[in-house]
């Protein structure tokens, strides 16, 4: 990867630094570049939130000291480059076929029982085309769970209950997180098996919410934040012209951050600010009434700067790009994340004024 001179450290940010990482398999290499640019600028996150591959990258960041994080991320992605044939220079189509047939040695391997008889009642922890036992060993080698649970930074992963369909956020501020929580967040069905936590089976949170920014905005007590919202799926593009194009576009739309979802969160945050402003207009004797104080608690004066980083398309991508663990694919996405995050940091968008009623400012990179 090509590096450029480090940016000057940025101080005096208006709130905690939050890094929100989306799911997307091999596309998660973009997140490595994002973190590297933040690290070099002295912007270590106070809170990391991830889903699927974002949970894995996030756990490596939260589970290591700042000086070790980038090296551990490199080690993880170097392991992802090693296919079952031990060759890193295969053509993309061949490499992807090897991944489908043989898995990634440090991540997942075929589950013969599922391929032989998909209708076999093997139990939810085995009902998947692949087994993720190798991932557990990889995570144990790269993550210090004692450090991760010290909340430096705070760490959150999203997973969905495979029995009830309810989304759950496991958080180091209230839970003791282990490899099970990280693996549950990345257990995308039917490829990967559910992971059982406290007796309940969990799947990849991305099938419910692949960009879990609501974890920040719904947090209690809420804090002003500068949120690096990292999106590896880019739904904005040309019309699909073939079946393969349609398959690609379907994934992009399915797993991308929903603009309507962000808009809903903006409306909710605006209502919180409206309640706060109305409370400030009340006479002191009215504001002191217990029932009024209870209602006023719904108000909020926090400011949220959302820095939206959307991964660009790399080369001639297709619907298999999320399993493109080739060295060239990982390197290209890593570089893109690094370059775009440096551009965003250089703009210092968190210095922009925010409407006191709105409370949320969404920042994107100029074309």
RODO-2510 file (C-alpha; in nm, 4 decimals, decimal comma):
residues 367
     n   res          X          Y          Z
     1     x     0,0000     0,0000     0,0000
     2     x     0,1232     0,3496    -0,0854
     3     x     0,1625     0,5764     0,2157
     4     x     0,1769     0,9543     0,2259
     5     x     0,3148     1,1809     0,5001
     6     x     0,1139     1,1627     0,8217
     7     x    -0,1492     1,4257     0,8867
     8     x    -0,1062     1,6455     1,1909
     9     x    -0,2863     1,5188     1,4987
    10     x    -0,6275     1,6754     1,5439
    11     x    -0,7316     1,7884     1,8901
    12     x    -1,0356     1,9495     2,0394
    13     x    -1,2976     1,7374     1,8644
    14     x    -1,6530     1,8155     1,9790
    15     x    -1,7269     1,4844     2,1459
    16     x    -1,6224     1,1215     2,1592
    17     x    -1,4790     0,9553     1,8479
    18     x    -1,6955     0,6653     1,7330
    19     x    -1,5993     0,4183     1,4602
    20     x    -1,8948     0,2315     1,3054
    21     x    -1,7991    -0,0604     1,0804
    22     x    -2,0353    -0,2299     0,8365
    23     x    -2,0385    -0,5957     0,7329
    24     x    -1,9265    -0,7085     0,3890
    25     x    -1,6743    -0,9928     0,3932
    26     x    -1,3644    -0,9155     0,1873
    27     x    -1,4888    -0,5591     0,1385
    28     x    -1,3883    -0,5024     0,5012
    29     x    -1,0299    -0,4434     0,3851
    30     x    -1,1473    -0,0861     0,3188
    31     x    -1,1936    -0,0495     0,6959
    32     x    -0,8258    -0,1299     0,7504
    33     x    -0,7335     0,1778     0,5459
    34     x    -0,9868     0,3893     0,7352
    35     x    -0,8389     0,2933     1,0697
    36     x    -0,4812     0,3451     0,9492
    37     x    -0,5602     0,7029     0,8434
    38     x    -0,7294     0,7705     1,1781
    39     x    -0,4387     0,6175     1,3697
    40     x    -0,1799     0,8245     1,1849
    41     x    -0,3833     1,1402     1,2545
    42     x    -0,3995     1,0623     1,6251
    43     x    -0,7738     0,9923     1,6125
    44     x    -0,8058     0,6744     1,8178
    45     x    -1,1708     0,5778     1,8670
    46     x    -1,3376     0,6024     2,2059
    47     x    -1,6038     0,3563     2,0911
    48     x    -1,5983     0,0933     1,8162
    49     x    -1,9218    -0,0598     1,6864
    50     x    -1,9198    -0,3378     1,4287
    51     x    -2,1252    -0,5934     1,2445
    52     x    -1,9937    -0,9050     1,0689
    53     x    -1,6465    -0,8306     0,9225
    54     x    -1,6820    -0,4924     1,0922
    55     x    -1,7150    -0,6752     1,4246
    56     x    -1,3971    -0,8707     1,3508
    57     x    -1,1976    -0,5628     1,2509
    58     x    -1,3504    -0,3745     1,5429
    59     x    -1,2584    -0,6466     1,7918
    60     x    -0,8974    -0,6412     1,6728
    61     x    -0,8892    -0,2626     1,7201
    62     x    -1,0613    -0,2683     2,0604
    63     x    -0,8723    -0,5771     2,1738
    64     x    -0,5224    -0,4352     2,1351
    65     x    -0,3231    -0,1368     2,2579
    66     x    -0,3093     0,1550     2,0117
    67     x     0,0516     0,0826     1,9159
    68     x    -0,0346    -0,2794     1,8250
    69     x    -0,3684    -0,2353     1,6485
    70     x    -0,2526    -0,1706     1,2947
    71     x    -0,0054    -0,4590     1,2987
    72     x    -0,2731    -0,6991     1,4268
    73     x    -0,5104    -0,5855     1,1521
    74     x    -0,2376    -0,6452     0,8949
    75     x    -0,1797    -0,9930     1,0337
    76     x    -0,5492    -1,0773     1,0089
    77     x    -0,5788    -0,9653     0,6477
    78     x    -0,2559    -1,1390     0,5486
    79     x    -0,4148    -1,4600     0,6757
    80     x    -0,7263    -1,3878     0,4705
    81     x    -0,5115    -1,3754     0,1534
    82     x    -0,3972    -1,7354     0,1983
    83     x    -0,6354    -1,9642     0,0141
    84     x    -0,6530    -2,3402     0,0523
    85     x    -0,4013    -2,3887    -0,2318
    86     x    -0,1459    -2,1654    -0,0632
    87     x    -0,1253    -1,9406    -0,3723
    88     x    -0,1914    -1,5653    -0,3539
    89     x    -0,1587    -1,4791    -0,7243
    90     x    -0,4508    -1,6712    -0,8753
    91     x    -0,6882    -1,4956    -1,1187
    92     x    -0,9865    -1,3551    -0,9298
    93     x    -1,2399    -1,5995    -1,0764
    94     x    -1,0188    -1,8971    -0,9900
    95     x    -0,9415    -1,7608    -0,6421
    96     x    -1,3117    -1,7098    -0,5724
    97     x    -1,3897    -2,0628    -0,6899
    98     x    -1,1250    -2,1981    -0,4517
    99     x    -1,2774    -1,9908    -0,1699
   100     x    -1,6262    -2,1300    -0,2410
   101     x    -1,5010    -2,4876    -0,2668
   102     x    -1,2320    -2,4950     0,0009
   103     x    -1,2898    -2,1897     0,2215
   104     x    -1,0216    -1,9629     0,3694
   105     x    -0,7892    -2,1585     0,6028
   106     x    -0,7817    -1,8909     0,8741
   107     x    -1,1552    -1,8166     0,8490
   108     x    -1,3864    -2,0977     0,7391
   109     x    -1,3862    -2,4475     0,5909
   110     x    -1,6531    -2,6592     0,4178
   111     x    -1,9093    -2,8444     0,6235
   112     x    -1,9472    -3,1718     0,4251
   113     x    -2,2692    -3,2758     0,6020
   114     x    -2,4549    -2,9663     0,4814
   115     x    -2,3379    -3,0055     0,1212
   116     x    -2,4299    -3,3733     0,1176
   117     x    -2,7820    -3,3343     0,2555
   118     x    -2,9138    -2,9780     0,3098
   119     x    -3,2350    -3,1227     0,4579
   120     x    -3,0573    -3,3107     0,7374
   121     x    -3,1721    -3,1907     1,0821
   122     x    -2,8273    -3,1297     1,2269
   123     x    -2,9192    -2,8450     1,4654
   124     x    -2,8791    -2,4737     1,4156
   125     x    -2,5134    -2,4726     1,5235
   126     x    -2,4282    -2,7049     1,2352
   127     x    -2,6857    -2,6017     0,9748
   128     x    -2,4480    -2,4108     0,7470
   129     x    -2,2390    -2,4736     0,4377
   130     x    -1,9171    -2,3900     0,6222
   131     x    -1,7671    -2,4228     0,9692
   132     x    -1,5944    -2,1275     1,1337
   133     x    -1,3717    -2,3155     1,3768
   134     x    -1,0588    -2,1683     1,2098
   135     x    -1,1857    -1,8149     1,2762
   136     x    -1,1997    -1,8799     1,6500
   137     x    -0,8312    -1,9748     1,6520
   138     x    -0,7458    -1,6659     1,4455
   139     x    -0,9338    -1,4342     1,6803
   140     x    -0,7786    -1,5902     1,9899
   141     x    -0,4330    -1,5265     1,8440
   142     x    -0,4949    -1,1621     1,7541
   143     x    -0,7243    -1,0278     2,0288
   144     x    -0,6556    -0,9660     2,3974
   145     x    -1,0040    -1,0091     2,5456
   146     x    -0,8977    -0,8790     2,8855
   147     x    -0,7924    -0,5543     2,7204
   148     x    -1,1078    -0,5486     2,5053
   149     x    -1,3292    -0,5696     2,8129
   150     x    -1,1502    -0,2784     2,9797
   151     x    -1,3516    -0,0409     2,7560
   152     x    -1,0458     0,1342     2,6132
   153     x    -1,2172     0,1794     2,3719
   154     x    -1,5733     0,0692     2,4389
   155     x    -1,6740    -0,2078     2,1989
   156     x    -2,0164    -0,3102     2,0664
   157     x    -2,1211    -0,5850     1,8242
   158     x    -2,4610    -0,6436     1,6695
   159     x    -2,6169    -0,9877     1,6278
   160     x    -2,9697    -1,1073     1,5575
   161     x    -3,1430    -1,3798     1,7542
   162     x    -3,1977    -1,6669     1,5095
   163     x    -3,4999    -1,7870     1,7058
   164     x    -3,6894    -1,4602     1,7635
   165     x    -3,5459    -1,2317     1,4934
   166     x    -3,4685    -0,9642     1,7541
   167     x    -3,1543    -0,7519     1,7152
   168     x    -2,9218    -0,7373     2,0140
   169     x    -2,6156    -0,5244     2,0780
   170     x    -2,3538    -0,6852     2,3007
   171     x    -2,1537    -0,4086     2,4664
   172     x    -1,8341    -0,4150     2,6713
   173     x    -1,9841    -0,1510     2,9012
   174     x    -2,2285    -0,4105     3,0355
   175     x    -2,1269    -0,7515     2,8942
   176     x    -1,8090    -0,9584     2,9107
   177     x    -1,7328    -1,0104     2,5426
   178     x    -1,5601    -1,3196     2,4025
   179     x    -1,4848    -1,4732     2,0648
   180     x    -1,8422    -1,6073     2,0672
   181     x    -1,9876    -1,2552     2,0457
   182     x    -1,7606    -1,1576     1,7567
   183     x    -1,8293    -1,4811     1,5700
   184     x    -2,2046    -1,4495     1,6283
   185     x    -2,2007    -1,1056     1,4682
   186     x    -2,0327    -1,2582     1,1617
   187     x    -2,2412    -1,5759     1,1389
   188     x    -2,4071    -1,4981     0,8049
   189     x    -2,6608    -1,7711     0,7152
   190     x    -2,6688    -2,0078     0,5385
   191     x    -2,2924    -1,9879     0,4870
   192     x    -2,1958    -1,9794     0,8551
   193     x    -2,3604    -2,1487     1,1552
   194     x    -2,5332    -1,9687     1,4398
   195     x    -2,3359    -1,9137     1,7588
   196     x    -2,5073    -1,9759     2,0905
   197     x    -2,4768    -1,7116     2,3646
   198     x    -2,6556    -1,7481     2,6989
   199     x    -2,8527    -2,0353     2,5519
   200     x    -2,9797    -1,8419     2,2490
   201     x    -2,8597    -1,8841     1,8870
   202     x    -2,7346    -1,5725     1,7074
   203     x    -2,6671    -1,4867     1,3438
   204     x    -2,4922    -1,2027     1,1658
   205     x    -2,6436    -0,8692     1,2718
   206     x    -2,6095    -0,7477     0,9135
   207     x    -2,9243    -0,9308     0,8103
   208     x    -3,1112    -0,6920     1,0426
   209     x    -2,9007    -0,3735     1,0511
   210     x    -2,5719    -0,3718     0,8621
   211     x    -2,4740    -0,0169     0,9651
   212     x    -2,5553    -0,0055     1,3362
   213     x    -2,5287     0,3703     1,3860
   214     x    -2,8473     0,3637     1,5922
   215     x    -2,6410     0,2153     1,8760
   216     x    -2,4781     0,5584     1,9131
   217     x    -2,7893     0,7679     1,8760
   218     x    -2,9963     0,5503     2,1110
   219     x    -2,7269     0,5257     2,3775
   220     x    -2,8015     0,6372     2,7334
   221     x    -2,6639     0,8678     2,8529
   222     x    -2,6124     1,0135     2,5074
   223     x    -2,2848     1,1968     2,4339
   224     x    -2,1862     1,4377     2,1583
   225     x    -1,9915     1,2392     1,8979
   226     x    -1,7822     1,2499     1,5843
   227     x    -1,8924     0,9324     1,4095
   228     x    -1,6839     0,7713     1,1347
   229     x    -1,9587     0,5741     0,9595
   230     x    -1,7762     0,3301     0,7300
   231     x    -1,9870     0,1761     0,4551
   232     x    -1,8326    -0,0915     0,2353
   233     x    -2,1433    -0,1412     0,0183
   234     x    -2,2067     0,1358    -0,2352
   235     x    -2,5597     0,1220    -0,3823
   236     x    -2,5216     0,4313    -0,6016
   237     x    -2,4272     0,3420    -0,9581
   238     x    -2,5477     0,2526    -1,3038
   239     x    -2,8467     0,0410    -1,3994
   240     x    -2,7715    -0,3334    -1,4040
   241     x    -2,7636    -0,4771    -1,7550
   242     x    -2,7284    -0,8502    -1,6912
   243     x    -2,8262    -1,1154    -1,4407
   244     x    -2,4801    -1,0914    -1,2823
   245     x    -2,5174    -0,7125    -1,2612
   246     x    -2,8547    -0,7609    -1,0933
   247     x    -2,7051    -0,9981    -0,8361
   248     x    -2,4372    -0,7386    -0,7598
   249     x    -2,6845    -0,4520    -0,7313
   250     x    -2,9154    -0,6589    -0,5108
   251     x    -2,6364    -0,7140    -0,2571
   252     x    -2,5379    -0,3481    -0,2647
   253     x    -2,8927    -0,2329    -0,1922
   254     x    -2,9595    -0,5056     0,0644
   255     x    -2,6535    -0,4391     0,2779
   256     x    -2,5915    -0,0671     0,2221
   257     x    -2,6719     0,1962     0,4810
   258     x    -3,0341     0,3040     0,4309
   259     x    -3,0743     0,6752     0,3637
   260     x    -3,4272     0,6467     0,5052
   261     x    -3,2819     0,4935     0,8219
   262     x    -3,0404     0,7838     0,8666
   263     x    -3,3217     1,0302     0,8011
   264     x    -3,5357     0,8606     1,0667
   265     x    -3,2545     0,8966     1,3186
   266     x    -3,2169     1,2650     1,2254
   267     x    -3,5871     1,3231     1,2900
   268     x    -3,5698     1,1491     1,6275
   269     x    -3,2665     1,3522     1,7292
   270     x    -3,4378     1,6711     1,6163
   271     x    -3,7349     1,5866     1,8401
   272     x    -3,4965     1,5405     2,1323
   273     x    -3,3569     1,8870     2,0685
   274     x    -3,7054     2,0363     2,0330
   275     x    -3,8041     1,8891     2,3713
   276     x    -3,4909     2,0344     2,5282
   277     x    -3,5544     2,3807     2,3804
   278     x    -3,9159     2,3768     2,4966
   279     x    -3,8044     2,2789     2,8445
   280     x    -3,5727     2,5788     2,8600
   281     x    -3,8701     2,8081     2,7925
   282     x    -4,0711     2,6847     3,0900
   283     x    -4,1000     2,8978     3,4068
   284     x    -3,8749     2,7577     3,6844
   285     x    -4,1692     2,6521     3,9040
   286     x    -4,3233     2,4539     3,6180
   287     x    -3,9903     2,3018     3,5116
   288     x    -3,9372     2,1817     3,8707
   289     x    -4,2573     1,9724     3,8769
   290     x    -4,1750     1,5983     3,8915
   291     x    -4,3962     1,5123     3,5943
   292     x    -4,2378     1,7900     3,3878
   293     x    -3,8867     1,6769     3,4813
   294     x    -3,9766     1,3235     3,3684
   295     x    -4,0943     1,4538     3,0312
   296     x    -3,7930     1,6828     2,9954
   297     x    -3,5616     1,3821     3,0311
   298     x    -3,6577     1,2910     2,6743
   299     x    -3,4768     1,6040     2,5615
   300     x    -3,1162     1,6101     2,4479
   301     x    -2,8595     1,8738     2,3556
   302     x    -2,5888     1,6548     2,2052
   303     x    -2,4316     1,7210     1,8651
   304     x    -2,3561     1,4362     1,6266
   305     x    -2,1174     1,4819     1,3348
   306     x    -2,1599     1,1800     1,1042
   307     x    -1,8659     1,1392     0,8651
   308     x    -1,9952     0,9125     0,5892
   309     x    -1,7214     0,7103     0,4189
   310     x    -1,8521     0,4969     0,1317
   311     x    -1,6148     0,2529    -0,0349
   312     x    -1,5745     0,3120    -0,4096
   313     x    -1,5982     0,0331    -0,6623
   314     x    -1,2614    -0,1255    -0,7341
   315     x    -1,1939    -0,2378    -1,0925
   316     x    -1,4408    -0,4742    -1,2563
   317     x    -1,6236    -0,5884    -0,9461
   318     x    -1,9130    -0,8307    -0,9585
   319     x    -2,1481    -1,0039    -0,7169
   320     x    -1,8594    -1,2129    -0,5772
   321     x    -1,6602    -0,9121    -0,4546
   322     x    -1,7395    -0,9900    -0,0906
   323     x    -1,5410    -1,3153    -0,1212
   324     x    -1,2535    -1,1553    -0,3132
   325     x    -0,9797    -1,2223    -0,0589
   326     x    -0,7079    -1,1935    -0,3241
   327     x    -0,3965    -0,9963    -0,2297
   328     x    -0,4677    -0,7439    -0,5050
   329     x    -0,8300    -0,6955    -0,3982
   330     x    -0,7408    -0,6494    -0,0320
   331     x    -0,4602    -0,4072    -0,1170
   332     x    -0,6801    -0,1963    -0,3468
   333     x    -0,9587    -0,1646    -0,0890
   334     x    -0,7122    -0,0911     0,1902
   335     x    -0,5605     0,1890    -0,0177
   336     x    -0,9037     0,3324    -0,1022
   337     x    -1,0045     0,3439     0,2642
   338     x    -0,6773     0,5091     0,3574
   339     x    -0,6929     0,7742     0,0840
   340     x    -1,0569     0,8676     0,1392
   341     x    -1,0278     0,8886     0,5155
   342     x    -0,7238     1,1142     0,4865
   343     x    -0,9297     1,3407     0,2615
   344     x    -1,2145     1,3456     0,5140
   345     x    -0,9867     1,4175     0,8109
   346     x    -0,8131     1,6978     0,6223
   347     x    -1,1519     1,8705     0,5772
   348     x    -1,2140     1,8698     0,9558
   349     x    -1,5919     1,8627     0,9017
   350     x    -1,6537     1,8482     1,2772
   351     x    -1,5624     2,2181     1,2870
   352     x    -1,8724     2,3055     1,0846
   353     x    -2,1608     2,4694     1,2674
   354     x    -2,4596     2,2516     1,3439
   355     x    -2,8168     2,3764     1,3615
   356     x    -2,8967     2,3708     1,7372
   357     x    -3,2392     2,2249     1,6637
   358     x    -3,1210     1,9562     1,4213
   359     x    -2,8317     1,8241     1,6280
   360     x    -2,7021     1,5927     1,3538
   361     x    -2,4724     1,6974     1,0689
   362     x    -2,4067     1,4464     0,7874
   363     x    -2,0728     1,5000     0,6111
   364     x    -1,9756     1,3367     0,2806
   365     x    -1,6680     1,3741     0,0629
   366     x    -1,7001     1,6176    -0,2272
   367     x    -1,6859     1,4631    -0,5744
***
